[in-house]
Amino acid sequence: MSSLILAVTAVPDNIGGKYVAGAYIVFVVLLLIYLSIMAMKLARIERDLTSVAEIAEQRKDEGAAAGATPTATAEVKP
């Protein structure tokens, strides 16, 4: 019985709960900002990679139309 009383009195009465909630909110907001920045970077990289692949395809088609053999070939794998 006495150990139960000690355990109850050792636990603070929700002191700092607001700070913990605020810390979690700040963490989640920073995490969302980080994820949105990474998503924008990924979209930009995908867009750039698509344009590079299109340029490579055009050069490949131009080389085949001219009858020249390409000196180096590059494949873009998804």
Secondary structure, DSSP 8 states (H G I E B T S, - for coil): -HHHHHHHHHS-SSTTHHHHHHHHHHHHHHHHHHHHHHHHHHHHHHHHHHHHHHHHHHHHHHHHHHT---S-------
